[in-house]
Amino acid sequence: MTTRSELRAQQRAAEEETAPEKEEKAVTAPKRHHHFFNFWGTILLVLFLLSLIVNATFLNRSFVLHEIKGSVVETTITDQVNAGLEQYGISGSVLTDKETDQLLTQAVNQVYAGKKISLDLSRVTAKVGSSVDSELSQYGLAGVGSTATAAISQNVNAAVNSQVNNSTVASFTRGVQVARAVTNAIMIGSGLLLVALIIIALLRRHLLESLSHICIGAAIIDGLVVLLVAKLGPQLAADSPDYVSFVAQLATDFSHRALGMVSLVLIVGLGLLAIRIVKWGWGSRH
């Protein structure tokens, strides 16, 4: 009959025999990969980052206004305003740079608000009236210029605004509103899904690994898209010689700002990858 001590000895011997097998299985157990998870995470981050870039550039009125003021578009608008004034016998360069900037700010704000452009030229016409009065005062006709200018001011505004509100501007205004709605929907949707994926990866303990892959992959894809847009932009404006230089300037500044945002994501991805490498090296030594 087997005693208790003999049974314990047999159990210990059996455990010692199976222990190496368990250790071998633990060592040779294949590491789980998360390719499907990383793929959708990369797609979502690509969409989220692109929507942020578009909102920070083309759909950002401050960015667009800065680009317009530093381009030939400012001169074009000034010429349109002066052309409207010439219909009423007001010739010459009436607008100053400051006044043109104010009109541009009005126009851009109205376009990005989805409204028709309504430029207020009362200051310009009033200035012209004062100039005429100073010339006629020596003949005892002071006040004639201001009176005449006030009478035609409304007509001048209507004439100039009708020239500015052409079909191209109307199409652009509608396009801005549609693009803003679509971009915001993509940004919110992709952002919420990204948060959900991050929570899932955190619970499954592969956040560091997946997030490093996702950030690096998304940064590379978005960087290529930005470079492609910057290269093709000036070519699309080849049929409009007056705006080629403006589009080229816009494409350059767009790429600079966009690549700066992409670089931040790439740095985060590389930083996470570096942490993984350090942890792996530390673990292999211990």
C-alpha positions as a printed Julia matrix, in Angstrom:
286×3 Matrix{Float64}:
   0.0     0.0     0.0
   1.28    3.43   -1.01
   1.86    5.79    1.85
   1.12    9.53    1.82
   4.81   10.39    1.66
   5.22    8.21   -1.38
   2.22    9.87   -3.09
   3.7    13.32   -2.44
   7.02   12.19   -3.87
   5.29   10.89   -7.0
   3.38   14.19   -7.45
   6.56   16.2    -7.07
   8.32   14.0    -9.61
   5.44   14.4   -12.08
   5.44   18.18  -11.64
   9.19   18.33  -12.2
   8.82   16.33  -15.41
   6.04   18.56  -16.81
   7.63   21.87  -15.71
  10.18   21.99  -18.59
   7.39   21.28  -21.05
   5.31   24.16  -19.69
   8.28   26.51  -19.78
   9.05   25.46  -23.36
   5.45   26.11  -24.39
   5.54   29.5   -22.7
   8.73   30.4   -24.5
   7.66   29.08  -27.89
   4.1    30.45  -27.68
   3.63   32.7   -30.7
   3.29   36.41  -30.03
  -0.08   37.85  -30.95
  -0.05   40.45  -33.66
  -2.62   43.21  -34.17
  -2.41   43.92  -37.9
  -6.16   44.38  -38.36
  -6.36   46.69  -35.34
  -3.35   48.72  -36.5
  -4.74   49.0   -40.04
  -8.01   50.61  -38.97
  -6.26   52.73  -36.38
  -3.94   54.09  -39.07
  -6.87   54.87  -41.41
  -8.73   56.7   -38.65
  -5.67   58.72  -37.64
  -4.99   59.6   -41.3
  -8.54   60.96  -41.64
  -8.41   62.76  -38.29
  -5.07   64.41  -39.04
  -6.11   65.43  -42.57
  -9.29   67.04  -41.23
  -7.22   68.97  -38.68
  -4.85   70.13  -41.43
  -7.7    71.32  -43.66
  -9.35   73.16  -40.76
  -6.03   74.82  -39.92
  -5.35   75.95  -43.49
  -7.93   76.17  -46.27
 -10.91   76.45  -43.92
  -9.15   78.82  -41.52
 -10.15   82.39  -42.35
  -7.08   83.85  -40.61
  -4.76   81.66  -42.67
  -6.55   82.49  -45.94
  -6.71   86.21  -45.14
  -2.97   86.25  -44.43
  -2.31   84.53  -47.75
  -4.55   86.93  -49.7
  -3.03   90.05  -48.16
   0.44   88.89  -49.12
  -0.44   88.09  -52.73
  -1.58   89.65  -56.0
  -5.2    89.04  -55.02
  -5.07   92.19  -52.91
  -4.1    94.19  -55.98
  -6.84   92.54  -58.02
  -9.53   93.49  -55.51
  -8.18   97.04  -55.33
  -8.39   97.29  -59.11
 -11.98   96.02  -59.04
 -12.97   98.62  -56.47
 -11.26  101.43  -58.38
 -12.9   100.23  -61.6
 -16.28  100.54  -59.93
 -15.46  104.05  -58.73
 -14.33  105.1   -62.2
 -17.89  104.57  -63.44
 -18.75  107.66  -61.44
 -15.82  109.74  -62.57
 -13.7   108.96  -59.51
 -10.36  108.03  -61.01
  -6.91  107.31  -59.6
  -5.72  105.15  -56.73
  -8.33  106.07  -54.17
  -7.76  103.21  -51.73
  -4.86  103.09  -49.31
  -3.24   99.82  -48.21
  -4.99  100.08  -44.85
  -8.39  100.57  -46.46
  -7.79   97.66  -48.82
  -6.87   95.42  -45.89
 -10.09   96.41  -44.15
 -12.13   95.59  -47.24
 -10.34   92.25  -47.61
 -11.09   91.4   -43.99
 -14.75   92.2   -44.59
 -14.86   90.09  -47.74
 -13.12   87.03  -46.27
 -15.18   87.1   -43.07
 -18.39   87.28  -45.08
 -17.39   84.48  -47.46
 -16.41   82.15  -44.62
 -19.68   82.99  -42.86
 -21.53   81.85  -45.99
 -22.76   85.33  -46.89
 -22.53   87.46  -50.02
 -19.74   90.0   -50.06
 -21.0    93.41  -49.02
 -18.16   95.92  -49.02
 -18.74   99.23  -47.26
 -17.16  101.95  -49.44
 -18.65  104.89  -47.58
 -15.24  105.92  -46.2
 -13.76  105.92  -49.68
 -16.55  107.97  -51.23
 -16.53  110.34  -48.26
 -12.79  110.85  -48.72
 -13.34  111.64  -52.39
 -16.06  114.13  -51.51
 -13.77  115.91  -49.05
 -11.06  116.09  -51.7
 -13.5   117.64  -54.18
 -14.69  120.15  -51.58
 -11.15  121.3   -50.89
 -10.71  122.0   -54.6
 -14.05  123.81  -54.99
 -13.87  125.8   -51.77
 -11.71  128.41  -53.46
 -14.62  129.06  -55.81
 -17.16  129.35  -53.01
 -18.67  125.9   -53.71
 -17.74  124.1   -50.5
 -19.99  121.17  -49.64
 -20.91  120.36  -53.23
 -18.53  117.39  -53.38
 -19.77  115.85  -50.14
 -23.39  116.28  -51.16
 -22.81  114.68  -54.55
 -20.77  111.87  -53.06
 -23.45  111.06  -50.49
 -26.01  110.89  -53.29
 -24.07  108.33  -55.31
 -22.5   106.38  -52.43
 -25.23  103.74  -52.44
 -24.93  103.26  -56.19
 -21.16  102.94  -55.94
 -21.5   100.22  -53.29
 -23.99   98.32  -55.41
 -21.82   98.55  -58.55
 -18.63   97.4   -56.85
 -20.29   94.59  -54.89
 -21.98   93.29  -58.03
 -18.55   92.98  -59.66
 -17.06   91.21  -56.66
 -19.96   88.79  -56.19
 -19.37   86.87  -59.4
 -20.15   83.2   -60.03
 -16.66   82.1   -58.98
 -16.98   83.75  -55.56
 -20.48   82.32  -55.12
 -19.26   78.8   -55.93
 -16.31   79.21  -53.58
 -18.59   80.38  -50.75
 -20.84   77.34  -51.17
 -17.79   75.08  -51.4
 -16.38   76.43  -48.13
 -19.59   75.66  -46.28
 -19.87   72.13  -47.69
 -16.17   71.42  -47.06
 -16.45   72.68  -43.49
 -19.45   70.45  -42.74
 -17.8    67.36  -44.27
 -14.45   68.03  -42.61
 -15.97   68.53  -39.17
 -18.02   65.35  -39.54
 -14.89   63.37  -40.46
 -12.88   64.91  -37.62
 -15.53   64.17  -34.98
 -16.28   60.66  -36.25
 -12.67   59.56  -36.65
 -11.72   61.18  -33.35
 -14.38   59.29  -31.4
 -13.45   55.98  -33.04
  -9.78   56.61  -32.27
 -10.57   57.14  -28.6
 -12.51   53.86  -28.61
  -9.57   52.02  -30.18
  -7.14   53.49  -27.66
  -9.33   52.29  -24.79
  -9.54   48.8   -26.32
  -5.76   48.66  -26.84
  -5.2    49.82  -23.28
  -7.46   47.1   -21.89
  -5.77   44.45  -24.03
  -2.33   45.73  -23.05
  -0.96   46.47  -26.51
  -1.43   50.25  -26.57
   2.27   51.09  -26.79
   2.92   48.68  -29.64
  -0.18   49.56  -31.67
   0.0    53.31  -31.15
   3.61   53.46  -32.33
   2.7    51.63  -35.56
  -0.42   53.74  -36.08
   1.31   57.11  -35.56
   4.26   56.3   -37.83
   2.05   54.86  -40.58
  -0.43   57.76  -40.49
   2.37   60.35  -40.52
   3.94   58.78  -43.62
   0.61   58.6   -45.49
  -0.45   62.14  -44.56
   2.99   63.48  -45.43
   2.74   62.0   -48.93
  -0.77   63.45  -49.37
   0.42   66.93  -48.31
   3.37   66.83  -50.71
   1.07   65.7   -53.53
  -1.39   68.55  -52.89
   1.44   71.1   -52.73
   2.79   69.87  -56.05
  -0.51   69.61  -57.95
  -2.02   72.86  -56.61
  -0.15   75.3   -58.9
  -0.77   73.03  -61.89
  -4.54   73.19  -61.35
  -4.4    77.0   -61.54
  -2.47   77.02  -64.83
  -5.6    78.2   -66.69
  -5.84   81.32  -64.5
  -2.61   83.28  -65.02
  -3.67   86.03  -62.6
  -3.8    83.57  -59.73
  -0.94   81.17  -60.47
   1.48   82.97  -58.16
  -1.15   83.14  -55.41
  -1.9    79.41  -55.64
   1.83   78.61  -55.63
   2.31   80.74  -52.5
  -0.75   79.14  -50.9
   0.52   75.63  -51.68
   3.93   76.41  -50.18
   2.55   77.84  -46.95
   0.01   75.02  -46.74
   2.74   72.39  -47.0
   4.84   74.13  -44.33
   2.01   74.23  -41.8
   0.69   70.76  -42.67
   4.09   69.09  -42.55
   4.68   70.69  -39.16
   1.54   68.98  -37.83
   2.48   65.68  -39.49
   5.96   65.9   -37.97
   4.49   66.09  -34.47
   2.61   62.83  -35.03
   5.74   61.22  -36.48
   7.79   62.32  -33.47
   5.2    60.8   -31.12
   5.3    57.53  -33.08
   9.09   57.38  -33.07
   9.15   58.22  -29.37
   6.78   55.35  -28.6
   8.9    53.05  -30.77
  12.02   54.09  -28.86
  10.28   53.3   -25.56
   9.37   49.84  -26.9
  12.98   49.18  -27.92
  14.27   50.25  -24.51
  11.73   48.05  -22.73
  12.59   45.1   -24.94
  16.3    45.56  -24.31
  15.74   45.88  -20.58
  13.55   42.78  -20.52
  16.02   40.66  -22.5
  18.79   41.46  -20.0
  16.68   40.52  -17.01
